[in-house]
Amino acid sequence: MKSILSVLIFCFLSNFIIAQTEFGVKGGLNFTFFKVNEGDFGTNPDTEIGYYGGVFVDFPIDNGFHIQPEVLYKGIGDFRFINAPIYLKYDIYNSVHILVGPSLNYFFDFFSNKFKVRADLSLDYDFTSKVSMHMKYTIGFEELSPNVLFLGLGYRI
């Protein structure tokens, strides 16, 4: 009897979570600010413009709080990498949200250290229930890890 009750509770909670969950795509431009203090690493400019695109999932928690993981593919000049932030999202107002959290990054062509953990801060504004605009700033903690500003659009499916 306990196992049947456990299965029913799990099914109810799963349906509730899935019904509240939102999926979407996002993309836009990124502005990368290199901060190389020592050595000569070639012709990298101080700032470079790139692109990004990917998917996100928004899990509501309670009282305006959400968890929003994302997986984004990014290109900056000759560099390509995967960015996977895990945000704690808070609804400041009905259509304005702030997101903060760690950002896990895997660089395909970035010297020998391919994996980096960074910090993200983002603001989202919902134009409609489906379309949003976002601005995100990623902070690199290492000397050769650039800071990046992202401007883009999102679409909830």
C-alpha positions in Angstrom: 0.0 0.0 0.0 2.9 2.4 0.8 4.4 1.9 -2.6 1.1 2.6 -4.4 0.7 5.8 -2.4 4.3 6.8 -3.1 3.8 6.3 -6.9 0.5 8.3 -6.8 2.2 11.2 -5.0 5.2 11.1 -7.4 2.9 11.2 -10.4 0.9 14.1 -9.0 4.0 16.1 -8.2 5.6 15.3 -11.6 2.5 16.5 -13.4 2.3 19.6 -11.3 6.0 20.5 -12.0 5.8 19.7 -15.7 2.6 21.8 -16.1 4.4 24.8 -14.5 7.7 24.3 -16.3 8.5 26.6 -19.3 10.9 25.7 -22.2 12.4 28.1 -24.6 15.2 29.2 -27.0 17.4 32.2 -26.8 20.1 33.9 -28.8 21.8 37.1 -29.6 25.2 39.0 -29.5 28.0 38.9 -27.0 30.6 41.5 -26.4 33.8 40.0 -24.9 36.2 42.1 -22.9 39.7 40.5 -22.7 41.8 41.2 -19.7 45.3 40.0 -20.5 47.7 41.7 -18.1 51.0 39.8 -18.9 52.6 38.4 -22.0 51.8 38.7 -25.7 49.0 36.4 -26.8 48.8 37.5 -30.4 46.4 39.9 -32.0 43.4 39.6 -29.7 41.6 42.9 -29.5 40.5 44.4 -26.2 36.9 43.8 -27.1 35.4 41.3 -29.6 31.8 40.7 -30.8 30.4 37.2 -31.1 27.1 35.3 -31.1 25.3 32.7 -29.0 22.2 30.5 -29.1 20.7 27.8 -27.1 17.8 26.5 -24.9 16.5 27.1 -21.4 14.1 25.5 -18.9 12.3 27.5 -16.2 11.2 25.6 -13.1 9.1 27.7 -10.7 9.8 27.1 -7.0 7.7 29.4 -4.8 6.8 33.1 -4.3 8.5 34.4 -7.5 11.6 32.2 -7.3 12.6 29.9 -10.1 15.5 27.7 -11.1 16.5 28.3 -14.8 19.3 26.2 -16.3 20.5 27.0 -19.8 22.8 25.4 -22.4 24.2 27.9 -24.9 26.7 27.6 -27.8 28.9 30.6 -28.2 31.3 31.9 -30.8 33.8 34.7 -30.2 36.3 35.1 -33.1 38.1 31.8 -33.4 36.9 30.5 -30.0 33.9 28.2 -29.6 32.5 27.1 -26.3 29.5 25.7 -24.4 28.1 27.8 -21.6 25.7 26.2 -19.0 24.5 28.7 -16.4 22.3 27.5 -13.5 20.3 30.5 -12.4 18.3 31.4 -9.4 15.6 33.6 -10.9 13.5 36.1 -9.0 10.5 38.0 -10.3 11.1 41.6 -9.4 7.8 42.6 -11.1 5.4 40.7 -13.4 7.6 41.2 -16.4 11.0 42.0 -14.9 13.3 39.3 -13.5 16.8 39.1 -12.1 18.9 35.9 -12.5 22.2 35.1 -10.7 24.3 31.9 -10.5 27.3 30.0 -11.5 28.2 29.5 -15.1 29.9 26.2 -16.2 31.9 26.7 -19.4 33.7 24.2 -21.7 36.1 25.8 -24.2 36.8 23.9 -27.4 39.9 25.9 -28.3 41.1 27.8 -25.3 44.7 26.8 -24.4 45.0 23.8 -22.1 42.4 24.6 -19.4 39.1 23.7 -21.2 36.7 23.9 -18.2 36.0 27.2 -16.3 33.5 28.2 -13.7 32.3 31.8 -13.8 29.6 34.0 -12.3 26.6 35.3 -14.2 24.2 38.2 -13.5 21.2 38.7 -15.8 18.1 40.9 -16.2 15.1 39.7 -18.2 12.2 41.7 -19.5 9.1 40.0 -20.9 7.5 41.8 -23.9 4.8 39.2 -24.0 4.1 35.8 -22.4 6.3 34.3 -25.2 9.0 36.9 -26.1 11.6 38.3 -23.7 14.7 40.4 -23.9 17.7 39.7 -21.7 21.0 41.3 -20.8 23.6 39.1 -19.0 27.1 39.8 -17.7 29.6 37.0 -17.1 32.6 37.5 -14.9 35.8 35.5 -15.5 37.9 34.9 -12.4 41.1 33.9 -14.0 43.6 36.2 -15.7 42.9 34.8 -19.2 39.2 34.4 -18.7 37.3 37.3 -20.4 34.3 39.1 -19.1 31.3 39.0 -21.4 28.2 41.1 -21.9 25.2 39.4 -23.7 22.3 41.1 -25.3 19.5 38.9 -26.9 16.0 37.7 -27.2 14.2 34.6 -25.8 11.2 32.7 -27.0 9.1 30.4 -24.7 7.8 27.4 -26.5 
